[in-house]
Amino acid sequence: MTTLGYAILGLLARESLSGYDLTQRMKGRVGFFWSARHSQIYPELARLEGDGFVTHSVVEQRDRPDKKVYEITASGLQALKGWITQPPPEKPTRDELTLKAYSVWLADGGEAARVFREEGLKHEEQLARYEEIRARMEDEWREGISDPGSPQFASYATLRRGIIHERGYAEWCRWLAEAVGGEVPISGRGGA
């Protein structure tokens, strides 16, 4: 099964959803750490259904076409539970900004500082959005975020990962922008 398939199962384990609703969750909740296009979701749903991991029912609607609402099956839930406890496959790290930092000693300091400052601002903005979500979760879910057996805890844990990532990346960008811009002394040039 694809990672997208597991992402869909993870959403359906929380609630039954239409294909449209899955797409919206993929853009919102899951989109912070995993992305999929609309055109990928429907074929994946068909594969999951063909493999017996999800099923659908048709919901009649007035003034709109009927919609399919998908739900996870027992075998889908079993597959998802098994996948969760398997380590992810090794994959190469690809971070273009870090790659640029590796050669930043060759760049004009002011221009490089501008690039890293702008990137840092993007991470600070994302961090602010995550902090707003965190405050809302803590206010609305209170006990749920401390119960490892709840979907609220899992959402909160995922959000904390995003907060730590964005905070660290923003801090690194600020430091690098200051350093290459001449605001912080850099010890040594070249080397490793």
ABEGO torsion letter per residue (X at the ends): XBAAAAAAAAAAAABBBBAAAAAAAAABAAAAABBBBAAAAAAAAAAAAAAGABBBBBBBBBGBBBBBBBBBBAAAAAAAAAAAABBBBBBBBBBAAAAAAAAAAABBAAAAAAAAAAAAAAAAAAAAAAAAAAAAAAAAAGAAAABAABAAAAAAAAAAAAAAAAAAAAAAAAAAAAAAAGABBBBEBEEX
